[in-house]
Amino acid sequence: RNERLVIVLAEAMSVGIPCIAYNIPNVRTVFVNGISGFLVNDILEMNVKINELYTDHKLWNKISKDAILHVKRYDYNNTLPILDLIYRRELWNSNYYKQLVV
């Protein structure tokens, strides 16, 4: 219930493994319930979702394909330009950069 490293979920989704995780804020940032994985509130719900995925091959395949597509938004090639802009902006506004220019 206290999963803080949601990168594990993104890694699993990137290779098509449907994820089932507790419905907590960090997890909700990584995938969409019923599309790229399942959010559950307790162990009983988790058991139901595990059984659904295990017995329904069409559902497994659908979630697997959707997870691969969904997680591409976190791909290095998609996030690098955004991070680059953030770092450049912060450096430009920082005193450190201003000291270098002077």
Number of C-alpha atoms within 10 A of each C-alpha: 9 8 14 11 10 15 13 12 21 24 14 16 26 21 13 21 20 27 23 22 23 19 15 15 10 14 21 15 9 19 23 15 15 15 15 26 23 21 21 18 12 12 11 10 15 17 12 12 19 15 11 13 17 11 11 10 11 10 15 18 15 15 23 23 19 20 26 20 14 18 20 15 12 15 11 10 10 11 12 12 11 11 12 11 11 12 12 13 11 13 13 12 11 11 11 11 13 11 8 7 7 5
